[in-house]
Amino acid sequence: MDTSIFKQDALAKKKVSVLADTTLALSTFVQAQRVGARLNERGLAGILRLAELQSQLVPDWDKDHFDGKALFILCSLLTELMLNVSSVPGDLAIYGELESMLEEIADGEWFE
């Protein structure tokens, strides 16, 4: 009996959740940008971890093109994550961590 359908179902549901959380995080990013907010220490550390997770999702990902202000890098990373989450198989552990981080961004916890 093939029980992998349960993992596939969980992965599909988690992808939808992560994509929704990414949308909320991008919305919060736009609001932060409008008011001139900056990333706090947790946000700066978060960018590094988001880049690591992106590299795990797409091992041949070219991170060298990320240059500039931290908020711009965050926006670029969120956009790339959204595209890759929807197109690569992914991993439940990565998606779980992403979901937690994206909720922090959406709650404004990465900005000052």
C-alpha positions as CSV (number, residue, x, y, z in Angstrom):
1,M,0.0,0.0,0.0
2,D,1.4,3.4,-1.0
3,T,1.2,5.8,1.9
4,S,3.2,8.6,0.1
5,I,-0.1,10.2,-0.8
6,F,-0.3,11.6,2.7
7,K,3.1,13.3,2.3
8,Q,2.1,14.6,-1.1
9,D,-1.1,16.0,0.2
10,A,0.7,17.7,3.1
11,L,3.3,19.2,0.8
12,A,0.6,20.5,-1.5
13,K,-1.3,22.2,1.4
14,K,2.0,23.6,2.8
15,K,2.9,25.1,-0.6
16,V,-0.5,26.9,-0.7
17,S,0.0,28.2,2.8
18,V,3.6,29.4,2.1
19,L,2.5,31.2,-1.1
20,A,-0.3,32.9,0.9
21,D,2.2,33.9,3.6
22,T,4.6,35.2,1.0
23,T,1.9,37.4,-0.4
24,L,1.2,38.8,3.1
25,A,5.0,39.3,3.7
26,L,5.3,41.2,0.4
27,S,2.4,43.4,1.4
28,T,4.0,44.2,4.7
29,F,7.3,44.9,2.9
30,V,5.5,47.5,0.7
31,Q,4.0,49.1,3.8
32,A,7.5,49.2,5.5
33,Q,9.0,50.7,2.4
34,R,6.3,53.4,2.4
35,V,7.0,54.6,5.9
36,G,10.8,54.3,5.5
37,A,11.2,51.4,7.9
38,R,14.5,49.5,8.1
39,L,15.2,45.9,8.9
40,N,16.1,45.2,12.5
41,E,18.7,42.7,13.6
42,R,16.3,39.8,13.3
43,G,15.3,40.9,9.8
44,L,18.9,41.1,8.7
45,A,19.6,37.6,10.0
46,G,16.4,36.5,8.4
47,I,17.6,37.6,5.0
48,L,20.6,35.4,5.3
49,R,18.4,32.4,6.3
50,L,15.9,33.0,3.5
51,A,18.9,33.0,1.1
52,E,20.0,29.6,2.6
53,L,16.5,28.2,2.2
54,Q,16.3,29.5,-1.4
55,S,19.6,27.7,-2.1
56,Q,18.2,24.5,-0.6
57,L,15.1,24.7,-2.8
58,V,17.1,25.5,-5.9
59,P,20.7,24.2,-5.4
60,D,22.1,26.0,-8.6
61,W,20.5,29.3,-7.6
62,D,22.7,32.3,-8.4
63,K,22.8,34.5,-5.3
64,D,25.5,36.7,-6.7
65,H,23.0,39.0,-8.4
66,F,21.7,40.2,-5.0
67,D,23.2,43.5,-4.3
68,G,21.9,46.7,-2.7
69,K,19.9,47.8,0.2
70,A,18.6,45.2,2.6
71,L,14.9,46.0,1.9
72,F,15.5,45.5,-1.8
73,I,17.2,42.2,-1.2
74,L,14.3,41.1,1.0
75,C,11.8,42.0,-1.7
76,S,13.9,40.2,-4.4
77,L,14.2,37.1,-2.2
78,L,10.5,37.0,-1.4
79,T,9.7,37.2,-5.1
80,E,12.1,34.4,-6.0
81,L,10.9,32.2,-3.2
82,M,7.3,32.7,-4.4
83,L,8.3,31.6,-7.9
84,N,10.3,28.7,-6.7
85,V,7.8,27.4,-4.1
86,S,5.2,27.2,-6.9
87,S,7.5,25.4,-9.3
88,V,9.9,23.1,-7.4
89,P,8.9,20.0,-5.4
90,G,10.2,21.4,-2.2
91,D,10.4,19.9,1.3
92,L,8.1,20.0,4.3
93,A,10.8,21.1,6.7
94,I,11.9,24.0,4.4
95,Y,8.3,25.0,3.9
96,G,7.6,24.9,7.6
97,E,10.5,27.1,8.4
98,L,9.6,29.5,5.6
99,E,6.1,29.7,6.8
100,S,7.2,30.7,10.3
101,M,9.6,33.3,8.9
102,L,7.0,34.7,6.5
103,E,4.5,35.1,9.4
104,E,7.1,37.1,11.3
105,I,7.6,39.4,8.3
106,A,3.9,39.8,7.8
107,D,3.5,40.7,11.5
108,G,6.2,43.4,11.1
109,E,8.6,41.7,13.4
110,W,11.6,42.3,11.1
111,F,11.2,46.0,10.8
112,E,12.0,49.1,13.0
